[in-house]
Amino acid sequence: MFLRKQFGGNADAIVRSTPGQIFDEAFNLSKALKGEWGAIAKLDPNLANAFDLLSKIKCVGAPPLSPKLGVLREADGRAYSWHQSIAPSPSPAASGNMLVEANIATPSPLKRMEWKPRVNSLLLTSAPHEHSGPISRLAVSQDQSYFCSAGYDGSTRIWELRKIESGIDLRSSVTYSEHPKGTRMNDVCIIENSHSVATAGSDGSVHVFRVEVSSSSSPSNDLGNKVTESSSPASSNYYRTSRAVGSSVIRKINLEEGEVMAVSHFNTDHSSTILFATQHGNIHSWDLRCAAEPFKMKLRPELGYITTLACGNDRNWCVCGTSLGYIALWDIRFQLLLKLWKHESNLPVSRLATSFTRLPQDNNTDTSHKPYIFAGCGMNEASIFDLTDGACRQCFRTINDAQYYFRDQKDLPDSQKSIPSLRTVELGAGRHGHDCRMLHASEVVRNIYSQNSTRATLGSGVKGLMGRISTDGGPSYLITGGSDRCIRYWDFQYPEKCYTISSGGQIPSGNFSHRQPIYEKVDNGIDQTNLFLCRNPPPLDNHAQSHLSASENSNAFFYPSNGGHRDTILDLKSVDYPMKGLLSCSRNGVIKLWR
């Protein structure tokens, strides 16, 4: 009966066969059930030609067909390529708006030129039932149709940006939860020039899925009411009629090397490459157009596990930060570890971003463009380092200790007025080539002492940053958020233009009769190197709070009505359509949109 179900009419022929033939058929059947290559072709001769063709393709190593990743759309629905419109160029003739965040999406490089976030300008907050745990990362699609959030609850949610016009709250449209139950999402990125997303899970897997977008025949608003053509401009008709309706899995990979800590993607003329870093210290490449791994780079365990990863603008180099404060510079073309530095704070590097540009303080002296990294490392500070020599060119530091608020700048301790530095680490040759160079014994011993001295401050610092550097006279700024729950706007040249966007429940805001943060520039005597400080005032005690009027209480950050984050801010991203704004996510599973 089993043979008749499996082979139909061929079952009678098998029964009439000789014992030797029956043995061969049973042997082939057992092989087929185990999934061995070619066994099914022997059982069914009709499949022999197909298996023969597949064997030839496998022998020559022909790559699989390129996956359908989804196309970007203009506001009127026309397909376009990101690389033909505003792809960043490392040449000096490039646009003057070099954006720090990796996946900023805007149809024109001048769209964010005059935008600045407002103080206490909370517009929308995500619904409480969306993410049930910390939200580790945000990513915005390049055509501004949606953004995605990766959470520790194992889900990646898709949020349509057109819905922010409703002014009610943020609600996701699609939820991707194909990772195994209990998996945390450590990172997420947008596949360049597409509608696809790559996620990095704690189970050691990387998933690539496509966001399915469907368009209805007539536009409608978020309440389901149809919008007439007179009230719906043709330029925005595509965004009013399109909907994110689902997701389709494209590829999955799991190398079983511990958690995948960071993931990034970039396109070249001949590849579509995903870089992802595992907990074992390996940086793997995954070409979506090829069946084999193009290359792999290894970081030794003495340096700590990789915490963040960022690619250069020209796609020829990348930098990674580790849990012990190391920053490694890799040449992707030759898979060489070119430079290795260690941050003086010995704290984990929580965030890295890159830019090939010219800093504002160099406009009158040096007109050449250089590669820079923006590092969130140290105690509540973000720094800009020149990759050519490892020197710090700009530092934005926050002082939360109340005892320093009332002191003159000259009375501050030297640790608060000093420029952070990167110490160059000498590398030995090693036995396994340049990609596996060994540290000197003194460096390993130094790491042991630094782990013991910084164990209590591992959760502090800047976790999210984004910004813009202008080389044509426009404003240059950096926006940071971190463990103190504050979002700050830092101007590169003028401390009086710096301000706190959201204080996160620490200090009252909205009434200037109370103490405000002090932003100032430190004269460190180093040419073309700036150090900006933000000194937070002490929080109000119970007696001072009792004397606040009702209107002052309603504007205070320590009251829920203000809307500031109540937990560590983990990421920041900007949006341009349908309005300019700032997205932030926190450890308590909340996403906020600021104008």
N, C-alpha and C positions, 0 to 999 in steps of 0.2 A: 504493500500500500504506500509506503514512504517513497519507493522508487517511482510509482505512478504519479504521485503528486509532484515530484521533482522533475521528471523527464517525460511525462505524458506517454506518447506512443512508443518511445524508445525503451520504455521499461520492459516490454515483452521481449525485445531483442536481447536485453541484458539477462533476463531470466533464462532464455534458451542458449546462452553462451556457455562455453566450456568452463570448467573450474578455474583454469589459468586466466581466462579472459575476465571472469567474475572477480578474481583477485585483483587484477590490474584496474578494473573499474572501481572497486572498493578503495584501492590505494589512491587513485586519482580523486575520488570523492572526499576522502579524508584530507588530502592536500588542499582541495578547493575550500573545504570548510575552515581550514586554518588560514586561508587567504594567501597561499603561496602563488607566486607569479607563474602564469601559464597553465595552471591546473584546470581552470574552468574551460580554457580553449580545448583541452584534450577531451573533456566531457561533452562539449558542444562544438562539433566541427565548423558550424556556421560562424563561430567567433574567431576562428584561426587567423583569418586575414586581418581582422582588426587588431588582434594581439601581436601579430607579426609587424604591423605598422607601428604600434606603440613601442615595441622593442627596439625598432630602428631609431625612433625619435629619442628614446631614452639613452641609447648608445652614443649618439652624436651630441648629447647634452643640449638639445634645442630648448630655449627658454619657453615658459608658458605664455599664453596670450596675456597682454596687459589688462589689468582689471579695469572695470568701469567705475571710476571714482566720483562721477558727478561733475557737472560743469558750473562755473560761476556765471552769474546773471547780472546784467545791468538793471537799473531801476525800471526800464521799460520791458525787461524780459529777454533782451538780446544776450547771447552767449559771448563771453570775452575771455581773454587770457591775461592773467595778472602779470606775467613776464613781459608782455608786449606793451603794457601801459605804464606801470610805476615800479617795476622791479628796482631795488636799490642798487646803485652802482658805486664801486669803491673809487672811481676816478674823481679828481678835484672838480670836474665840471658837473658833478652830481647835484641833486637838489639840496637846498639849504636846510631841509627839514629831515634830519637823521633821527629816527625814532628808536628809542631804547628797547621797548618791549618787542618780543620776537615776532608776534603775529598781528601787528596792527593792520587794520583793513580800512582803506579809504580810496575811492576812485581817483582822487587827486592828491598829490603830496602837499598841497597848500591848504587843505581843508582844516587842519588843526592849528593853523598859524596864530590866530587871535583868540583861541579858546583858553579859558582859565576856569577851573571849578570854583564854585561859590562856597562861602562859609555856611555851615549848617543847612545845606541845600539838598537834604534827603528827598528823593522823589518817590521811589518804590522800594519795597522790601519783599523778599520771597515768602511764600506761604509756609506756615510751620510744618506742614505735612510733607514737604518735598524731601530734603535730605535729613536723615536721622542721625548723622554723625558729622565730623569735621569735613569741610570742603577743601581739598588740598590744592586744586588748580582750576583756573578758568582759561578758556581759549575762545577767540572770536573769529568767525569765518571771514574770509577776505572780501566777500561781497556784502558783508554786514546783514545777511539775512537771518543769522542766528548766532548764539554763543552756547558753549557747552561747559558743564561743571562736572568735575570728578570728585567723588566723595568716599569717605571711609566706610560707608554703608554698602559698598560694592557696586553702586550704580553710577552711570554717566547720563546726565540729563541734558536734553536739548531745549533751549529757550528761544522762541521766536522774538526777534527784536521789534517787529512791528507792533507787538502787544504792549510795549511800554507807552504807547500813545493813549491807551485806555485810562491810565492813571489810577488803577485799582490796586493791583499787586502783581508780583512776578509769579507766573505759573508756567511750569514746563509743559512741553507738547509731546515729547518722546522720551522714553526711558530705556536705556540700553543696560541690560543686566545679564549678559551671557557669561561673565566670569563666574567661577565656582562660588558657592555660598560661603560667606566669611572672608572673602577677598577684599582688601582695601585698594582703592585707586590712588596710587602715589603721584601720577602725573598724567597729563593729557595734552595733545597738540593737534593742530589742524594740518592735514595733508595739503601742501601748497597747491594752489591753482585748482582746487577741487572742493567738493562737498563731503569729503570723507574725514574721519577722525581716527587717531591712534591713541590707545589707552595703555597705561602701564600698571600692572597689578602686583599685589604682594604675593600672589601665587607663582610668580616667575614668568607670567605670560604677557605677551603684547597682542592686542586685538586691533584690527583695522576694520572699521565698518563705515558704510555709506549712509548718509542722511537722505531719506527719500522725501522729495518735495513734489507736491501735486498742486495744480492750479484749477480753480473752479471757473465756471463760465462767467460769473458776475461777482464783483467785489462785495465784501461784507465786513462789518466791523466786528469787534470782539464779542458783542452781545448777540450776534447772529442776524442782525438786521441788514438788509441789502442796502448798498450805497449806490445812488444814481451816478451816471457818468459825469454829470455836471459838478457833483461834489467830489469826484475822484479824478484827479489829474492823470493824464496819460502817462506822465513820467513816473508815477508811483503806482500805476495800476498792477504791475507784476507783484509788488510786495503786498498789495491789498487782496489779491486773489490767490496767492501761493500759500500753501500750508505744509508744515513738516508732519508727515503722516506715519512715519515709521523708520526703521533702520534695517540694513542688510549687511550681514557679515561678509567681508571680503577675504581676509586672511587671518590666521592665528599662528602663533609660534610660542613655544615654551622650551627653553634650553635647560631648565632645572638647575639654575645657578643662584638660587635664593630670590629675593624680591627684585623686581625691576624698579630702580629708584628714579630714573629720569628717562624721558623720551623726547626726541626732536626729529624733524623732517626737513629735507631740502631737496630741490630739483637741480639737476645739471642737464647738459645737452644730451646725455646718453643714459641717465639713470634717474630713478626716483627713490631716494635712499632714506631709510629710517635709521637713526642712531639711537641706541638705548643702552643704558648702563645698568649692570646687575650688581647685586650685593657682594659678589665674589671679586669685584674690581675689574671686570671685563667690560669694554665698550664694543658692542657688536654693531655691525651694519647689516641692513636688510633691504635689498633692492626689490621693490615691488614688481619690477619687470624681469626678474631673473630668478631662477630656481636655486642658485648657490649663493653663499655668503661672500660678498666682495672682499671684506677684510675684517680683522679684529685687533683691538688694541688692549693691552693689559696694564693695570696699575697694581703695584705690589700692595699686599695687605698691611705693611707697616705704615702706609699713608692714611689708613682709615678707609671706610666705605664711601662710595661716591654719593653725594647728596644733591648735586645740581649739574646741569650740562647745558652748554650754549655753543652755537656754531657761528663762525665768522661770516661777514657779509658776502665775501667772495667764495664761500663754501670750500675753501682750501685748508682751513684750520678750525679747531674747536678748543674750548677750555672746559675743564671740569673742576668742581670743588669737592672737598672731602670733609668727613666728620671731624678730622683733626686740624682743620684750618689750612690744608694744602690747596694750591691752585696749580694745575698742570696744563701746559700748552702743548697741543698735539698738531702735527702736520698730517692731515688726512691723506694727502697724495702719496706719501711714503710711509705712513703709519709710524712716525718717529716722535718720541717724547723730546721736544725741543728745550723746554724750560720747566723748572719746578720751583715754586716759591712757597713760603709758609707765612701766613698772616701773623703779626706779632701778638695778637690776642689769644692765639691757640684755640679759638672757638670755631665751631663748625661754620662752613660757608653755606649759608641758607639759600642764596639766590645769586645768579650770574646773568648778565646780559652783555651784548657786544655792540660796538658801533665803530665804523671807519669814518672819521670826521676830523674837524678842527674845533678845539675848545674855544669858547668866547674870549678867554683871557689871552689867547694866542693870535687874535686877529691883527694886532699891530706889529707883531714880531715874527711869527712863523705862520706862513700861509699853506704849509704842506699838511695833507691829511695823514693821520696815524691810526693804528688800531688801538682801541681802548676797551677795557672791561669795566663794568659797573658791578660792584660786589656788595652784597649785604652780608657783612661779617663784622664781628666785634660787638661791643655793648651799645646797642641802639645807634648804629652809625652805618651810613652807606658811603662808599668811596669809589673814586674813579682812578684807575691805574693805567699807565702807559705800558703797553706790552713790549715796546722796543727796549726798555730798560728797567721795567718794574717799578718806576717811581710813581708816587701818589700825586695826582694833579688837582684833585678836589675831594673834600670830605664834608659831609653833612652829619653832625653829631647832636644827639639829644641828651640833655642832663636832667634826669628825673629826681635827683637828690635835692630835697627842699632846702638843705642848708646852704647850697650854692646860689640860690635865687637872689639873695640879698647882698651878695659879695660883689666887689668890683672885679672886673676882668683880670686885673693884675694879681688878685689874691686867689684866683682859682689854682688848683694843683696842676702841676705840669702834665699829669696824665690826661687832663681834660683839654689842654691847649696844644698838645703835640699832634703832629701829622702821623697817621698810621703808616706803617712801612711793611714791605714784603721782603723777607729774607731769602736770598737765593740759596737753594739746597744743591750741594754738589752730589753728583750721581756717579756711581761706579759703573764699570763696563757690564758686569753681570755675565752669566753663562748662557743666557737664552736670547741674546741680542739686545738691540736698543730699546725695544718695547718693554723690557722687563729689567731695567737697570736697578741695581741694589743700592740701598742707603748705607752710609757709613755707620759703624757701630755707635758712635756718639749721637747720631741723629735718632736712632732707635731708643736709646736711653733717655734722650730729651723728650721724646714722645710719651714715655711712661710717666714722667713727672708732670707734663702738661695735662695729661688726662686726669690725674688726681687733683690738680689745682683748679680746673675749670668744670668739674663735674656738676657743680651746683648752678651753673649759668648756661646750661645747654639749651634751654628753651627761650632765652632772651635774644633780642636783636630784631633786625629788619627782615621780614619774611617776604614782602612783595614790593616791587618797584616798577615804575614805568615813567617815561618822560620823552623829551625832545631836545635836540641840540640844533640850534640855528647857526648857519654861517652867512646869512644874508641880512643881519640886523634885527631879526625877529626875536621874540623871547625864548630863552633856553631855560628849561626847568626839569626838575626831578620830583616825582610824587612817591612817597614812601609810606608803608604801613607795616606794623609788626606787633610785638608782644605787649606793647603799652596801649594797644587798641586805638591809637591815634593815626589819622591820615594827615600828612603834612605836605605842603607845597613849598619847594625850595627853588628859589631863583639862583642862577649861576653867578650873577654879578652883584646883585643888590640885596643885602639882608633885610632892608626895610620892605621889600616886596615879598618876603616869605611870610607864610601864615599857616595856621592850623585849620584844615578843612573840617575835621571832626575830632573831638577830644576824647571820645570813648568813655565818658562817665568820670573823668578824672578832675576836670576843672569846670567851673561855670562858664558859659559863653552867651553872647547876645546882649550883655549889659557891660559896658566898658567902665562902670564904677568899680568893678572887681579886677583883681590882678590878671593880666594876660601874659602869655608866654613871651619871653624876650628872645628875639632873633638878633644876632650880632655876628660880626666878622672879627676873627682873631688875626692880629698882625704878627705873623710868625717869622717874618724876615726872609722868607723864601720866595723868590721871584716866580711868578706865574703859577703859584700854588695857593689855593684858597681853602680856608677852614671856617665853616659856618657853624655856629652853636645855636641851639634852642634850649633855653632854660625854662623849665616848667615851674609855675608857682606851686606852693604847697596846697594841698586840698583843704577845703573849708572844714573847720571843726563843727561840732554840733551847735555850739553857741552862735557861730557866724551864720549857719544855715537857718537858725530859728529867726534871725532878723531879716531874712530875705522877704521881699514882698511876694504876693501871689504871682504877679507877672514875671518876676525874676526867677521864681521857682519853676515856672513852666518852660523857661528858656535854659535851664541848667542841664548840663550834660549828665549829671548823676541821676536824672529822672528819666524814666522810660519814654516819656512823650517826645524827647528830643530825637531819638532814633539812632544814637551812636552804637557802635559795636560793643558788645559786652564780653567778648573774648578775643583771643589773638587773631589778628588779621593775617591771612595766609597768602593772599594774592590780590593783585590789582590789574585791571585791564580797562582800556578806553574804547568807546563806541562813537561812531559818527552819524549813524542813520538809524532811525528817523530824526534823532536829535543828538547833539554832542553831550557826552556824559562820561562818568567814571563808574566802573563796576568794582565792587570789593566783596570778598568772601571771608568768612571767619571760621574758627574752630568749633563754634556751636551750631554749624550747619545753616547759616543765614547768608543770603546774598543781598546786597544793597546797591541801589543805583543813585548816584549823586549827579547833580547838574553842574 
